[in-house]
Amino acid sequence: MSDLELYEIEGCPFCIKVRRKLDDLGLEYESHSVPRRRSQRTEVKEISGQTGVPVLVDPEHGVEGMPESRDIVAYLEETYGSE
Ligand SMILES: N[C@@H](CCC(=O)N[C@@H](CS)C(=O)NCC(=O)O)C(=O)O
C-alpha cells in the first residue's frame, strides 16, 4: 500500500499517460485537480518548483513533488514495476 498523490488536470494528455501507468501497476493514489490558470497553481509550485502537471508525490520514497510525465512513468516502473 502506498500514499501516492497525483496533481493533475482533467483532459491533460501527460496526466493521462501517468494515470495509465498507475492503473497498469495497480497502484492507488489520491488525485488533486489543479486550477487551469498557471498563476493559481500555488500548491504545485510549492512542492515541485514549477507549475506544470502532472506532479507526483510519494512520501514513502521521499518524493515530494516530481514533475515531467516521462520521469514519473519511469520512476513508477522502477519503483513499483516488480512488486
Ligand atoms: N513535458 C511535460 C509537459 C506537461 C505539460 O505541458 N502540462 C500542461 C498541462 S497538459 C501544463 O501544466 N502546462 C502549464 C505549465 O507547464 O506550466 C510533461 O511531460 O509532463
The ligand as an SDF file (V2000), in Angstrom:
LIG
                    3D

 20 19  0  0  0  0  0  0  0  0999 V2000
    6.8360   17.9080  -20.5320 N   0  0  0  0  0  0  0  0  0  0  0  0
    5.7700   17.9650  -19.5870 C   0  0  0  0  0  0  0  0  0  0  0  0
    4.6150   18.7100  -20.1790 C   0  0  0  0  0  0  0  0  0  0  0  0
    3.4840   18.8710  -19.2120 C   0  0  0  0  0  0  0  0  0  0  0  0
    2.5070   19.9410  -19.6710 C   0  0  0  0  0  0  0  0  0  0  0  0
    2.7060   20.6530  -20.6810 O   0  0  0  0  0  0  0  0  0  0  0  0
    1.4160   20.0310  -18.9310 N   0  0  0  0  0  0  0  0  0  0  0  0
    0.4510   21.0790  -19.1810 C   0  0  0  0  0  0  0  0  0  0  0  0
   -0.9660   20.5620  -18.9750 C   0  0  0  0  0  0  0  0  0  0  0  0
   -1.3920   19.3450  -20.2120 S   0  0  0  0  0  0  0  0  0  0  0  0
    0.6970   22.1850  -18.1770 C   0  0  0  0  0  0  0  0  0  0  0  0
    0.5670   22.0000  -16.9800 O   0  0  0  0  0  0  0  0  0  0  0  0
    1.1360   23.3430  -18.6850 N   0  0  0  0  0  0  0  0  0  0  0  0
    1.3910   24.5040  -17.8450 C   0  0  0  0  0  0  0  0  0  0  0  0
    2.8270   24.6470  -17.4630 C   0  0  0  0  0  0  0  0  0  0  0  0
    3.6920   23.9130  -17.9670 O   0  0  0  0  0  0  0  0  0  0  0  0
    3.1100   25.4850  -16.5940 O   0  0  0  0  0  0  0  0  0  0  0  0
    5.3950   16.5510  -19.1450 C   0  0  0  0  0  0  0  0  0  0  0  0
    5.5560   15.6230  -19.9530 O   0  0  0  0  0  0  0  0  0  0  0  0
    4.9740   16.3780  -18.0020 O   0  0  0  0  0  0  0  0  0  0  0  0
  1  2  1  0
  2  3  1  0
  2 18  1  0
  3  4  1  0
  4  5  1  0
  5  6  2  0
  5  7  1  0
  7  8  1  0
  8  9  1  0
  8 11  1  0
  9 10  1  0
 11 12  2  0
 11 13  1  0
 13 14  1  0
 14 15  1  0
 15 16  2  0
 15 17  1  0
 18 19  2  0
 18 20  1  0
M  END
$$$$
